[in-house]
Amino acid sequence: MKTNKNSKTKKGIIDVYYNEIYEVYLAVANKDVTLKQLQNKYTFSDGIELTDDILNGSCSTTTCKDKNTDAIVILVKYNHESHDKTRNRRTELINVISHEATHVALDTYELCSQNVCFCSPEPFCYLQGWAAECIYKTLTK
């Protein structure tokens, strides 16, 4: 996409990460990825076409299915920064990443039929940290 000198080029990015321990794919889409682009790659996990519900809020996490491979993929779709001008952009991004990474970890545990165990939380915390790192890598490109 060409732009004039005074505007930025919008680049939709969808990065896919694989966690070998939990055997789960994580797809992270930045704010420039369109619903149509996502619909071309993914459906909801039950095979129904993605709807614009995933564009609600500043970010969303959804369990999907890859159309080409039938693999289950947890999709994090970043939509926009807050419109609240009093919020710090960096700390807001940290909040969003942490929040969505926790959804990724919980969804992964649900896919594996595992319960979060408070007696041994380290595996959950490592998974949440991995997800946060993946989300950060994509959203800061």
N, CA, C and O atoms as CSV, one atom per row, in Angstrom:
chain,resi,resn,atom,element,x,y,z
A,1,MET,N,N,0.848,-1.174,0.000
A,1,MET,CA,C,0.000,0.000,0.000
A,1,MET,C,C,0.888,1.230,0.000
A,1,MET,O,O,1.715,1.391,0.898
A,2,LYS,N,N,0.738,2.081,-0.967
A,2,LYS,CA,C,1.542,3.293,-1.049
A,2,LYS,C,C,0.824,4.433,-0.331
A,2,LYS,O,O,-0.402,4.539,-0.358
A,3,THR,N,N,1.606,5.257,0.294
A,3,THR,CA,C,1.057,6.416,0.982
A,3,THR,C,C,1.887,7.635,0.637
A,3,THR,O,O,2.989,7.521,0.101
A,4,ASN,N,N,1.347,8.805,0.950
A,4,ASN,CA,C,2.148,10.007,0.707
A,4,ASN,C,C,3.172,10.151,1.825
A,4,ASN,O,O,3.153,9.394,2.796
A,5,LYS,N,N,4.060,11.119,1.686
A,5,LYS,CA,C,5.155,11.271,2.633
A,5,LYS,C,C,4.701,11.586,4.051
A,5,LYS,O,O,5.432,11.302,5.000
A,6,ASN,N,N,3.535,12.155,4.220
A,6,ASN,CA,C,3.098,12.599,5.532
A,6,ASN,C,C,2.283,11.557,6.298
A,6,ASN,O,O,1.851,11.823,7.420
A,7,SER,N,N,2.068,10.398,5.723
A,7,SER,CA,C,1.292,9.397,6.446
A,7,SER,C,C,2.075,8.100,6.571
A,7,SER,O,O,2.962,7.814,5.766
A,8,LYS,N,N,1.738,7.324,7.584
A,8,LYS,CA,C,2.411,6.058,7.833
A,8,LYS,C,C,1.757,4.959,6.999
A,8,LYS,O,O,0.567,5.012,6.690
A,9,THR,N,N,2.556,3.978,6.651
A,9,THR,CA,C,2.038,2.809,5.963
A,9,THR,C,C,1.420,1.885,7.005
A,9,THR,O,O,2.061,1.542,7.998
A,10,LYS,N,N,0.188,1.491,6.777
A,10,LYS,CA,C,-0.453,0.549,7.682
A,10,LYS,C,C,-0.068,-0.851,7.249
A,10,LYS,O,O,-0.178,-1.203,6.075
A,11,LYS,N,N,0.381,-1.642,8.201
A,11,LYS,CA,C,0.790,-2.995,7.888
A,11,LYS,C,C,0.125,-3.964,8.848
A,11,LYS,O,O,0.431,-3.995,10.040
A,12,GLY,N,N,-0.779,-4.742,8.312
A,12,GLY,CA,C,-1.409,-5.768,9.124
A,12,GLY,C,C,-0.439,-6.907,9.360
A,12,GLY,O,O,0.162,-7.424,8.418
A,13,ILE,N,N,-0.287,-7.298,10.609
A,13,ILE,CA,C,0.623,-8.376,10.978
A,13,ILE,C,C,-0.162,-9.439,11.741
A,13,ILE,O,O,-0.877,-9.134,12.695
A,14,ILE,N,N,-0.020,-10.677,11.313
A,14,ILE,CA,C,-0.521,-11.823,12.070
A,14,ILE,C,C,0.669,-12.748,12.267
A,14,ILE,O,O,1.159,-13.351,11.313
A,15,ASP,N,N,1.130,-12.857,13.498
A,15,ASP,CA,C,2.218,-13.769,13.827
A,15,ASP,C,C,1.626,-14.997,14.505
A,15,ASP,O,O,0.713,-14.886,15.323
A,16,VAL,N,N,2.148,-16.159,14.159
A,16,VAL,CA,C,1.681,-17.406,14.775
A,16,VAL,C,C,2.837,-18.030,15.535
A,16,VAL,O,O,3.930,-18.215,14.999
A,17,TYR,N,N,2.574,-18.349,16.788
A,17,TYR,CA,C,3.558,-18.954,17.683
A,17,TYR,C,C,3.052,-20.338,18.085
A,17,TYR,O,O,1.845,-20.580,18.109
A,18,TYR,N,N,3.970,-21.239,18.398
A,18,TYR,CA,C,3.594,-22.593,18.804
A,18,TYR,C,C,4.242,-22.918,20.132
A,18,TYR,O,O,5.449,-22.744,20.302
A,19,ASN,N,N,3.441,-23.390,21.072
A,19,ASN,CA,C,3.955,-23.817,22.372
A,19,ASN,C,C,4.024,-25.336,22.368
A,19,ASN,O,O,2.995,-26.013,22.366
A,20,GLU,N,N,5.246,-25.869,22.368
A,20,GLU,CA,C,5.443,-27.315,22.271
A,20,GLU,C,C,4.970,-28.067,23.511
A,20,GLU,O,O,4.528,-29.211,23.404
A,21,ILE,N,N,5.055,-27.456,24.660
A,21,ILE,CA,C,4.642,-28.145,25.888
A,21,ILE,C,C,3.140,-28.387,25.892
A,21,ILE,O,O,2.687,-29.491,26.194
A,22,TYR,N,N,2.374,-27.367,25.560
A,22,TYR,CA,C,0.913,-27.482,25.571
A,22,TYR,C,C,0.336,-27.812,24.187
A,22,TYR,O,O,-0.868,-28.021,24.038
A,23,GLU,N,N,1.214,-27.854,23.183
A,23,GLU,CA,C,0.800,-28.154,21.813
A,23,GLU,C,C,-0.352,-27.260,21.371
A,23,GLU,O,O,-1.393,-27.724,20.906
A,24,VAL,N,N,-0.124,-25.959,21.535
A,24,VAL,CA,C,-1.151,-24.974,21.183
A,24,VAL,C,C,-0.539,-23.878,20.324
A,24,VAL,O,O,0.599,-23.459,20.537
A,25,TYR,N,N,-1.318,-23.424,19.350
A,25,TYR,CA,C,-0.924,-22.304,18.511
A,25,TYR,C,C,-1.535,-21.022,19.063
A,25,TYR,O,O,-2.674,-21.003,19.530
A,26,LEU,N,N,-0.750,-19.960,18.995
A,26,LEU,CA,C,-1.197,-18.633,19.382
A,26,LEU,C,C,-0.985,-17.716,18.190
A,26,LEU,O,O,0.141,-17.554,17.720
A,27,ALA,N,N,-2.064,-17.116,17.697
A,27,ALA,CA,C,-1.972,-16.131,16.618
A,27,ALA,C,C,-2.228,-14.759,17.225
A,27,ALA,O,O,-3.190,-14.566,17.968
A,28,VAL,N,N,-1.363,-13.814,16.902
A,28,VAL,CA,C,-1.502,-12.444,17.396
A,28,VAL,C,C,-1.624,-11.528,16.191
A,28,VAL,O,O,-0.750,-11.499,15.325
A,29,ALA,N,N,-2.729,-10.776,16.147
A,29,ALA,CA,C,-3.004,-9.866,15.036
A,29,ALA,C,C,-2.980,-8.429,15.546
A,29,ALA,O,O,-3.617,-8.105,16.548
A,30,ASN,N,N,-2.245,-7.580,14.853
A,30,ASN,CA,C,-2.188,-6.184,15.281
A,30,ASN,C,C,-3.437,-5.423,14.836
A,30,ASN,O,O,-4.329,-5.995,14.209
A,31,LYS,N,N,-3.494,-4.149,15.161
A,31,LYS,CA,C,-4.704,-3.359,14.909
A,31,LYS,C,C,-4.994,-3.129,13.433
A,31,LYS,O,O,-6.122,-2.787,13.075
A,32,ASP,N,N,-4.000,-3.310,12.572
A,32,ASP,CA,C,-4.198,-3.075,11.144
A,32,ASP,C,C,-4.733,-4.300,10.399
A,32,ASP,O,O,-5.022,-4.216,9.205
A,33,VAL,N,N,-4.868,-5.425,11.082
A,33,VAL,CA,C,-5.436,-6.620,10.457
A,33,VAL,C,C,-6.954,-6.462,10.433
A,33,VAL,O,O,-7.570,-6.117,11.442
A,34,THR,N,N,-7.542,-6.717,9.274
A,34,THR,CA,C,-8.983,-6.537,9.107
A,34,THR,C,C,-9.742,-7.823,9.453
A,34,THR,O,O,-9.170,-8.911,9.506
A,35,LEU,N,N,-11.020,-7.663,9.682
A,35,LEU,CA,C,-11.876,-8.817,9.918
A,35,LEU,C,C,-11.824,-9.762,8.726
A,35,LEU,O,O,-11.760,-10.979,8.903
A,36,LYS,N,N,-11.849,-9.222,7.532
A,36,LYS,CA,C,-11.807,-10.050,6.314
A,36,LYS,C,C,-10.530,-10.881,6.261
A,36,LYS,O,O,-10.572,-12.057,5.899
A,37,GLN,N,N,-9.404,-10.287,6.614
A,37,GLN,CA,C,-8.144,-11.035,6.630
A,37,GLN,C,C,-8.220,-12.193,7.616
A,37,GLN,O,O,-7.745,-13.292,7.329
A,38,LEU,N,N,-8.812,-11.949,8.769
A,38,LEU,CA,C,-8.949,-13.010,9.767
A,38,LEU,C,C,-9.930,-14.075,9.301
A,38,LEU,O,O,-9.701,-15.267,9.508
A,39,GLN,N,N,-11.019,-13.652,8.676
A,39,GLN,CA,C,-12.000,-14.607,8.166
A,39,GLN,C,C,-11.408,-15.499,7.076
A,39,GLN,O,O,-11.836,-16.641,6.916
A,40,ASN,N,N,-10.441,-14.997,6.336
A,40,ASN,CA,C,-9.787,-15.802,5.305
A,40,ASN,C,C,-8.941,-16.918,5.914
A,40,ASN,O,O,-8.713,-17.943,5.272
A,41,LYS,N,N,-8.474,-16.725,7.146
A,41,LYS,CA,C,-7.579,-17.692,7.783
A,41,LYS,C,C,-8.256,-18.561,8.846
A,41,LYS,O,O,-7.891,-19.722,9.029
A,42,TYR,N,N,-9.244,-17.992,9.545
A,42,TYR,CA,C,-9.771,-18.668,10.729
A,42,TYR,C,C,-11.297,-18.673,10.760
A,42,TYR,O,O,-11.955,-17.838,10.140
A,43,THR,N,N,-11.836,-19.639,11.500
A,43,THR,CA,C,-13.241,-19.643,11.911
A,43,THR,C,C,-13.239,-19.728,13.424
A,43,THR,O,O,-12.195,-19.965,14.033
A,44,PHE,N,N,-14.398,-19.537,14.035
A,44,PHE,CA,C,-14.502,-19.870,15.452
A,44,PHE,C,C,-14.219,-21.363,15.582
A,44,PHE,O,O,-14.292,-22.084,14.587
A,45,SER,N,N,-13.906,-21.835,16.758
A,45,SER,CA,C,-13.517,-23.239,16.933
A,45,SER,C,C,-14.617,-24.218,16.533
A,45,SER,O,O,-14.335,-25.380,16.237
A,46,ASP,N,N,-15.873,-23.755,16.522
A,46,ASP,CA,C,-16.978,-24.630,16.115
A,46,ASP,C,C,-17.237,-24.583,14.610
A,46,ASP,O,O,-18.203,-25.176,14.129
A,47,GLY,N,N,-16.377,-23.880,13.862
A,47,GLY,CA,C,-16.488,-23.822,12.410
A,47,GLY,C,C,-17.314,-22.668,11.880
A,47,GLY,O,O,-17.396,-22.475,10.667
A,48,ILE,N,N,-17.925,-21.900,12.759
A,48,ILE,CA,C,-18.728,-20.752,12.335
A,48,ILE,C,C,-17.799,-19.586,11.981
A,48,ILE,O,O,-16.781,-19.370,12.638
A,49,GLU,N,N,-18.165,-18.836,10.930
A,49,GLU,CA,C,-17.349,-17.710,10.474
A,49,GLU,C,C,-17.183,-16.663,11.576
A,49,GLU,O,O,-18.110,-16.388,12.338
A,50,LEU,N,N,-15.988,-16.091,11.642
A,50,LEU,CA,C,-15.709,-15.030,12.606
A,50,LEU,C,C,-16.636,-13.846,12.362
A,50,LEU,O,O,-16.950,-13.518,11.218
A,51,THR,N,N,-17.065,-13.217,13.429
A,51,THR,CA,C,-17.927,-12.038,13.345
A,51,THR,C,C,-17.171,-10.823,13.849
A,51,THR,O,O,-16.063,-10.942,14.372
A,52,ASP,N,N,-17.772,-9.663,13.689
A,52,ASP,CA,C,-17.116,-8.435,14.127
A,52,ASP,C,C,-17.071,-8.305,15.646
A,52,ASP,O,O,-16.559,-7.309,16.156
A,53,ASP,N,N,-17.590,-9.277,16.374
A,53,ASP,CA,C,-17.471,-9.260,17.836
A,53,ASP,C,C,-16.007,-9.236,18.274
A,53,ASP,O,O,-15.679,-8.683,19.324
A,54,ILE,N,N,-15.127,-9.835,17.467
A,54,ILE,CA,C,-13.717,-9.856,17.856
A,54,ILE,C,C,-13.058,-8.488,17.716
A,54,ILE,O,O,-11.919,-8.291,18.139
A,55,LEU,N,N,-13.784,-7.549,17.120
A,55,LEU,CA,C,-13.260,-6.187,16.970
A,55,LEU,C,C,-13.721,-5.263,18.092
A,55,LEU,O,O,-13.374,-4.083,18.117
A,56,ASN,N,N,-14.507,-5.809,19.020
A,56,ASN,CA,C,-15.002,-5.008,20.141
A,56,ASN,C,C,-13.924,-4.858,21.205
A,56,ASN,O,O,-13.134,-5.774,21.437
A,57,GLY,N,N,-13.901,-3.719,21.837
A,57,GLY,CA,C,-12.928,-3.468,22.889
A,57,GLY,C,C,-11.549,-3.197,22.325
A,57,GLY,O,O,-11.342,-3.212,21.112
A,58,SER,N,N,-10.619,-2.954,23.213
A,58,SER,CA,C,-9.265,-2.653,22.761
A,58,SER,C,C,-8.543,-3.898,22.274
A,58,SER,O,O,-7.598,-3.797,21.492
A,59,CYS,N,N,-8.974,-5.069,22.725
A,59,CYS,CA,C,-8.343,-6.313,22.339
A,59,CYS,C,C,-9.300,-7.455,22.646
A,59,CYS,O,O,-10.174,-7.320,23.502
A,60,SER,N,N,-9.141,-8.579,21.952
A,60,SER,CA,C,-9.975,-9.744,22.244
A,60,SER,C,C,-9.152,-11.010,22.091
A,60,SER,O,O,-8.170,-11.048,21.349
A,61,THR,N,N,-9.568,-12.043,22.803
A,61,THR,CA,C,-8.945,-13.361,22.700
A,61,THR,C,C,-10.044,-14.363,22.413
A,61,THR,O,O,-11.053,-14.413,23.118
A,62,THR,N,N,-9.845,-15.169,21.367
A,62,THR,CA,C,-10.874,-16.082,20.890
A,62,THR,C,C,-10.229,-17.401,20.484
A,62,THR,O,O,-9.162,-17.409,19.871
A,63,THR,N,N,-10.868,-18.507,20.822
A,63,THR,CA,C,-10.399,-19.809,20.364
A,63,THR,C,C,-10.967,-20.049,18.972
A,63,THR,O,O,-12.181,-20.017,18.768
A,64,CYS,N,N,-10.074,-20.291,18.020
A,64,CYS,CA,C,-10.438,-20.419,16.604
A,64,CYS,C,C,-9.924,-21.727,16.028
A,64,CYS,O,O,-9.276,-22.524,16.707
A,65,LYS,N,N,-10.237,-21.923,14.742
A,65,LYS,CA,C,-9.728,-23.054,13.979
A,65,LYS,C,C,-9.104,-22.520,12.701
A,65,LYS,O,O,-9.694,-21.695,12.004
A,66,ASP,N,N,-7.903,-22.999,12.404
A,66,ASP,CA,C,-7.220,-22.625,11.172
A,66,ASP,C,C,-7.926,-23.300,10.000
A,66,ASP,O,O,-8.104,-24.518,10.014
A,67,LYS,N,N,-8.324,-22.548,9.004
A,67,LYS,CA,C,-9.065,-23.088,7.858
A,67,LYS,C,C,-8.234,-24.056,7.022
A,67,LYS,O,O,-8.786,-24.980,6.425
A,68,ASN,N,N,-6.931,-23.863,6.969
A,68,ASN,CA,C,-6.080,-24.724,6.147
A,68,ASN,C,C,-5.682,-26.020,6.839
A,68,ASN,O,O,-5.564,-27.060,6.191
A,69,THR,N,N,-5.473,-25.964,8.149
A,69,THR,CA,C,-4.936,-27.130,8.860
A,69,THR,C,C,-5.919,-27.773,9.837
A,69,THR,O,O,-5.675,-28.876,10.326
A,70,ASP,N,N,-7.022,-27.095,10.121
A,70,ASP,CA,C,-7.982,-27.527,11.150
A,70,ASP,C,C,-7.405,-27.484,12.562
A,70,ASP,O,O,-8.045,-27.962,13.499
A,71,ALA,N,N,-6.213,-26.924,12.732
A,71,ALA,CA,C,-5.606,-26.816,14.055
A,71,ALA,C,C,-6.354,-25.771,14.880
A,71,ALA,O,O,-6.810,-24.754,14.355
A,72,ILE,N,N,-6.469,-26.036,16.158
A,72,ILE,CA,C,-7.043,-25.055,17.073
A,72,ILE,C,C,-5.991,-23.977,17.325
A,72,ILE,O,O,-4.823,-24.271,17.578
A,73,VAL,N,N,-6.433,-22.735,17.248
A,73,VAL,CA,C,-5.554,-21.578,17.401
A,73,VAL,C,C,-6.221,-20.599,18.351
A,73,VAL,O,O,-7.401,-20.283,18.198
A,74,ILE,N,N,-5.476,-20.124,19.317
A,74,ILE,CA,C,-5.984,-19.053,20.175
A,74,ILE,C,C,-5.567,-17.744,19.515
A,74,ILE,O,O,-4.380,-17.476,19.331
A,75,LEU,N,N,-6.557,-16.939,19.164
A,75,LEU,CA,C,-6.325,-15.690,18.431
A,75,LEU,C,C,-6.457,-14.499,19.368
A,75,LEU,O,O,-7.478,-14.316,20.030
A,76,VAL,N,N,-5.406,-13.698,19.407
A,76,VAL,CA,C,-5.439,-12.416,20.114
A,76,VAL,C,C,-5.488,-11.341,19.047
A,76,VAL,O,O,-4.568,-11.221,18.238
A,77,LYS,N,N,-6.554,-10.561,19.043
A,77,LYS,CA,C,-6.732,-9.474,18.065
A,77,LYS,C,C,-6.685,-8.147,18.794
A,77,LYS,O,O,-7.587,-7.809,19.562
A,78,TYR,N,N,-5.611,-7.393,18.542
A,78,TYR,CA,C,-5.489,-6.047,19.113
A,78,TYR,C,C,-6.264,-5.094,18.217
A,78,TYR,O,O,-6.094,-5.110,16.998
A,79,ASN,N,N,-7.113,-4.266,18.812
A,79,ASN,CA,C,-7.976,-3.394,18.022
A,79,ASN,C,C,-7.591,-1.919,18.079
A,79,ASN,O,O,-7.512,-1.269,17.036
A,80,HIS,N,N,-7.355,-1.390,19.241
A,80,HIS,CA,C,-7.035,0.036,19.338
A,80,HIS,C,C,-6.593,0.388,20.745
A,80,HIS,O,O,-6.824,-0.345,21.707
A,81,GLU,N,N,-5.959,1.520,20.823
A,81,GLU,CA,C,-5.605,2.083,22.121
A,81,GLU,C,C,-6.833,2.735,22.717
A,81,GLU,O,O,-7.798,3.038,22.016
A,82,SER,N,N,-6.784,2.942,23.989
A,82,SER,CA,C,-7.888,3.601,24.672
A,82,SER,C,C,-8.059,5.024,24.144
A,82,SER,O,O,-7.095,5.676,23.746
A,83,HIS,N,N,-9.265,5.470,24.150
A,83,HIS,CA,C,-9.537,6.859,23.765
A,83,HIS,C,C,-9.385,7.806,24.958
A,83,HIS,O,O,-9.554,9.018,24.822
A,84,ASP,N,N,-9.071,7.250,26.109
A,84,ASP,CA,C,-8.873,8.025,27.326
A,84,ASP,C,C,-7.482,8.651,27.286
A,84,ASP,O,O,-6.484,7.957,27.476
A,85,LYS,N,N,-7.413,9.931,27.045
A,85,LYS,CA,C,-6.132,10.635,26.892
A,85,LYS,C,C,-5.344,10.743,28.197
A,85,LYS,O,O,-4.173,11.120,28.180
A,86,THR,N,N,-5.974,10.415,29.330
A,86,THR,CA,C,-5.267,10.489,30.606
A,86,THR,C,C,-4.431,9.235,30.866
A,86,THR,O,O,-3.619,9.210,31.791
A,87,ARG,N,N,-4.628,8.195,30.051
A,87,ARG,CA,C,-3.892,6.946,30.252
A,87,ARG,C,C,-2.541,6.997,29.552
A,87,ARG,O,O,-2.413,7.549,28.459
A,88,ASN,N,N,-1.547,6.421,30.190
A,88,ASN,CA,C,-0.217,6.314,29.615
A,88,ASN,C,C,-0.224,5.169,28.604
A,88,ASN,O,O,-0.629,4.056,28.941
A,89,ARG,N,N,0.213,5.420,27.379
A,89,ARG,CA,C,0.154,4.409,26.310
A,89,ARG,C,C,0.970,3.166,26.639
A,89,ARG,O,O,0.531,2.053,26.352
A,90,ARG,N,N,2.133,3.330,27.226
A,90,ARG,CA,C,2.981,2.174,27.549
A,90,ARG,C,C,2.371,1.312,28.640
A,90,ARG,O,O,2.317,0.088,28.516
A,91,THR,N,N,1.916,1.946,29.702
A,91,THR,CA,C,1.337,1.141,30.784
A,91,THR,C,C,0.009,0.531,30.358
A,91,THR,O,O,-0.349,-0.556,30.812
A,92,GLU,N,N,-0.716,1.216,29.496
A,92,GLU,CA,C,-1.954,0.637,28.976
A,92,GLU,C,C,-1.647,-0.605,28.146
A,92,GLU,O,O,-2.361,-1.602,28.243
A,93,LEU,N,N,-0.590,-0.557,27.328
A,93,LEU,CA,C,-0.212,-1.708,26.528
A,93,LEU,C,C,0.194,-2.882,27.423
A,93,LEU,O,O,-0.164,-4.026,27.146
A,94,ILE,N,N,0.931,-2.603,28.482
A,94,ILE,CA,C,1.299,-3.654,29.436
A,94,ILE,C,C,0.046,-4.279,30.031
A,94,ILE,O,O,-0.040,-5.500,30.164
A,95,ASN,N,N,-0.916,-3.451,30.387
A,95,ASN,CA,C,-2.175,-3.945,30.950
A,95,ASN,C,C,-2.890,-4.851,29.958
A,95,ASN,O,O,-3.327,-5.943,30.321
A,96,VAL,N,N,-3.013,-4.409,28.706
A,96,VAL,CA,C,-3.712,-5.186,27.678
A,96,VAL,C,C,-2.991,-6.508,27.435
A,96,VAL,O,O,-3.632,-7.556,27.358
A,97,ILE,N,N,-1.666,-6.470,27.315
A,97,ILE,CA,C,-0.897,-7.688,27.062
A,97,ILE,C,C,-1.065,-8.681,28.203
A,97,ILE,O,O,-1.310,-9.864,27.966
A,98,SER,N,N,-0.937,-8.214,29.422
A,98,SER,CA,C,-1.087,-9.088,30.589
A,98,SER,C,C,-2.488,-9.687,30.651
A,98,SER,O,O,-2.654,-10.880,30.904
A,99,HIS,N,N,-3.482,-8.853,30.420
A,99,HIS,CA,C,-4.877,-9.297,30.455
A,99,HIS,C,C,-5.122,-10.389,29.418
A,99,HIS,O,O,-5.660,-11.449,29.740
A,100,GLU,N,N,-4.723,-10.127,28.171
A,100,GLU,CA,C,-4.974,-11.102,27.102
A,100,GLU,C,C,-4.122,-12.352,27.275
A,100,GLU,O,O,-4.579,-13.448,26.953
A,101,ALA,N,N,-2.898,-12.219,27.773
A,101,ALA,CA,C,-2.057,-13.390,28.020
A,101,ALA,C,C,-2.681,-14.301,29.064
A,101,ALA,O,O,-2.548,-15.522,28.985
A,102,THR,N,N,-3.357,-13.718,30.035
A,102,THR,CA,C,-4.056,-14.537,31.032
A,102,THR,C,C,-5.222,-15.277,30.385
A,102,THR,O,O,-5.470,-16.439,30.708
A,103,HIS,N,N,-5.941,-14.619,29.474
A,103,HIS,CA,C,-6.991,-15.320,28.727
A,103,HIS,C,C,-6.400,-16.473,27.910
A,103,HIS,O,O,-6.977,-17.559,27.856
A,104,VAL,N,N,-5.254,-16.235,27.279
A,104,VAL,CA,C,-4.599,-17.286,26.499
A,104,VAL,C,C,-4.271,-18.475,27.390
A,104,VAL,O,O,-4.537,-19.619,27.022
A,105,ALA,N,N,-3.700,-18.214,28.553
A,105,ALA,CA,C,-3.338,-19.297,29.473
A,105,ALA,C,C,-4.583,-20.048,29.951
A,105,ALA,O,O,-4.583,-21.278,30.003
A,106,LEU,N,N,-5.631,-19.322,30.297
A,106,LEU,CA,C,-6.864,-19.973,30.742
A,106,LEU,C,C,-7.504,-20.787,29.621
A,106,LEU,O,O,-7.969,-21.904,29.850
A,107,ASP,N,N,-7.527,-20.232,28.414
A,107,ASP,CA,C,-8.085,-20.966,27.268
A,107,ASP,C,C,-7.263,-22.217,26.971
A,107,ASP,O,O,-7.822,-23.260,26.633
A,108,THR,N,N,-5.949,-22.119,27.093
A,108,THR,CA,C,-5.078,-23.275,26.869
A,108,THR,C,C,-5.364,-24.354,27.900
A,108,THR,O,O,-5.462,-25.533,27.559
A,109,TYR,N,N,-5.497,-23.959,29.153
A,109,TYR,CA,C,-5.821,-24.934,30.201
A,109,TYR,C,C,-7.172,-25.593,29.924
A,109,TYR,O,O,-7.340,-26.794,30.139
A,110,GLU,N,N,-8.120,-24.812,29.452
A,110,GLU,CA,C,-9.425,-25.381,29.125
A,110,GLU,C,C,-9.305,-26.378,27.978
A,110,GLU,O,O,-9.924,-27.442,28.021
A,111,LEU,N,N,-8.519,-26.053,26.952
A,111,LEU,CA,C,-8.308,-26.964,25.824
A,111,LEU,C,C,-7.666,-28.272,26.267
A,111,LEU,O,O,-7.952,-29.333,25.712
A,112,CYS,N,N,-6.795,-28.190,27.271
A,112,CYS,CA,C,-6.092,-29.377,27.777
A,112,CYS,C,C,-6.859,-30.068,28.903
A,112,CYS,O,O,-6.378,-31.047,29.474
A,113,SER,N,N,-8.038,-29.565,29.219
A,113,SER,CA,C,-8.850,-30.101,30.330
A,113,SER,C,C,-8.076,-30.095,31.644
A,113,SER,O,O,-8.147,-31.040,32.430
A,114,GLN,N,N,-7.341,-29.017,31.864
A,114,GLN,CA,C,-6.572,-28.857,33.095
A,114,GLN,C,C,-7.209,-27.789,33.966
A,114,GLN,O,O,-7.850,-26.862,33.470
A,115,ASN,N,N,-7.026,-27.931,35.253
A,115,ASN,CA,C,-7.479,-26.917,36.200
A,115,ASN,C,C,-6.287,-26.090,36.652
A,115,ASN,O,O,-5.170,-26.599,36.752
A,116,VAL,N,N,-6.525,-24.831,36.922
A,116,VAL,CA,C,-5.478,-24.002,37.506
A,116,VAL,C,C,-5.330,-24.454,38.951
A,116,VAL,O,O,-6.284,-24.437,39.729
A,117,CYS,N,N,-4.110,-24.858,39.292
A,117,CYS,CA,C,-3.861,-25.383,40.633
A,117,CYS,C,C,-3.084,-24.349,41.438
A,117,CYS,O,O,-1.961,-23.984,41.090
A,118,PHE,N,N,-3.695,-23.890,42.509
A,118,PHE,CA,C,-3.042,-22.879,43.337
A,118,PHE,C,C,-1.928,-23.481,44.189
A,118,PHE,O,O,-1.101,-22.756,44.742
A,119,CYS,N,N,-1.909,-24.818,44.292
A,119,CYS,CA,C,-0.849,-25.471,45.057
A,119,CYS,C,C,0.453,-25.549,44.257
A,119,CYS,O,O,1.531,-25.720,44.825
A,120,SER,N,N,0.338,-25.422,42.922
A,120,SER,CA,C,1.506,-25.478,42.038
A,120,SER,C,C,1.260,-24.569,40.836
A,120,SER,O,O,1.004,-25.058,39.736
A,121,PRO,N,N,1.334,-23.254,41.032
A,121,PRO,CA,C,0.970,-22.320,39.969
A,121,PRO,C,C,2.046,-22.064,38.918
A,121,PRO,O,O,1.771,-21.381,37.931
A,122,GLU,N,N,3.259,-22.584,39.092
A,122,GLU,CA,C,4.355,-22.259,38.178
A,122,GLU,C,C,4.055,-22.583,36.715
A,122,GLU,O,O,4.334,-21.744,35.859
A,123,PRO,N,N,3.497,-23.763,36.374
A,123,PRO,CA,C,3.220,-24.027,34.958
A,123,PRO,C,C,2.283,-22.988,34.336
A,123,PRO,O,O,2.498,-22.554,33.204
A,124,PHE,N,N,1.256,-22.595,35.069
A,124,PHE,CA,C,0.329,-21.577,34.577
A,124,PHE,C,C,1.055,-20.250,34.386
A,124,PHE,O,O,0.861,-19.576,33.375
A,125,CYS,N,N,1.876,-19.879,35.339
A,125,CYS,CA,C,2.604,-18.606,35.260
A,125,CYS,C,C,3.594,-18.594,34.100
A,125,CYS,O,O,3.731,-17.574,33.425
A,126,TYR,N,N,4.289,-19.708,33.853
A,126,TYR,CA,C,5.188,-19.782,32.703
A,126,TYR,C,C,4.419,-19.652,31.394
A,126,TYR,O,O,4.870,-18.976,30.470
A,127,LEU,N,N,3.257,-20.300,31.313
A,127,LEU,CA,C,2.436,-20.217,30.109
A,127,LEU,C,C,1.953,-18.783,29.884
A,127,LEU,O,O,1.994,-18.281,28.761
A,128,GLN,N,N,1.501,-18.131,30.942
A,128,GLN,CA,C,1.043,-16.745,30.841
A,128,GLN,C,C,2.197,-15.847,30.421
A,128,GLN,O,O,2.004,-14.939,29.612
A,129,GLY,N,N,3.381,-16.080,30.948
A,129,GLY,CA,C,4.558,-15.288,30.567
A,129,GLY,C,C,4.934,-15.495,29.111
A,129,GLY,O,O,5.274,-14.540,28.413
A,130,TRP,N,N,4.876,-16.751,28.644
A,130,TRP,CA,C,5.148,-17.044,27.230
A,130,TRP,C,C,4.167,-16.299,26.334
A,130,TRP,O,O,4.568,-15.676,25.351
A,131,ALA,N,N,2.882,-16.363,26.673
A,131,ALA,CA,C,1.854,-15.688,25.871
A,131,ALA,C,C,2.086,-14.178,25.864
A,131,ALA,O,O,1.972,-13.538,24.818
A,132,ALA,N,N,2.412,-13.607,27.023
A,132,ALA,CA,C,2.668,-12.163,27.106
A,132,ALA,C,C,3.849,-11.772,26.219
A,132,ALA,O,O,3.805,-10.742,25.547
A,133,GLU,N,N,4.890,-12.580,26.215
A,133,GLU,CA,C,6.059,-12.289,25.387
A,133,GLU,C,C,5.702,-12.334,23.903
A,133,GLU,O,O,6.134,-11.473,23.136
A,134,CYS,N,N,4.919,-13.327,23.495
A,134,CYS,CA,C,4.508,-13.435,22.089
A,134,CYS,C,C,3.663,-12.223,21.673
A,134,CYS,O,O,3.887,-11.627,20.620
A,135,ILE,N,N,2.708,-11.880,22.506
A,135,ILE,CA,C,1.831,-10.738,22.204
A,135,ILE,C,C,2.670,-9.462,22.102
A,135,ILE,O,O,2.487,-8.666,21.181
A,136,TYR,N,N,3.577,-9.274,23.038
A,136,TYR,CA,C,4.436,-8.094,23.028
A,136,TYR,C,C,5.254,-8.014,21.735
A,136,TYR,O,O,5.348,-6.951,21.122
A,137,LYS,N,N,5.845,-9.141,21.324
A,137,LYS,CA,C,6.680,-9.155,20.119
A,137,LYS,C,C,5.891,-8.658,18.903
A,137,LYS,O,O,6.397,-7.872,18.101
A,138,THR,N,N,4.667,-9.120,18.783
A,138,THR,CA,C,3.870,-8.723,17.620
A,138,THR,C,C,3.399,-7.283,17.718
A,138,THR,O,O,3.484,-6.541,16.740
A,139,LEU,N,N,2.914,-6.881,18.855
A,139,LEU,CA,C,2.326,-5.546,18.969
A,139,LEU,C,C,3.358,-4.425,18.975
A,139,LEU,O,O,3.009,-3.260,18.787
A,140,THR,N,N,4.603,-4.762,19.186
A,140,THR,CA,C,5.636,-3.703,19.194
A,140,THR,C,C,6.459,-3.689,17.918
A,140,THR,O,O,7.479,-3.004,17.850
A,141,LYS,N,N,6.038,-4.426,16.915
A,141,LYS,CA,C,6.749,-4.393,15.614
A,141,LYS,C,C,6.466,-3.085,14.910
A,141,LYS,O,O,6.965,-2.857,13.808
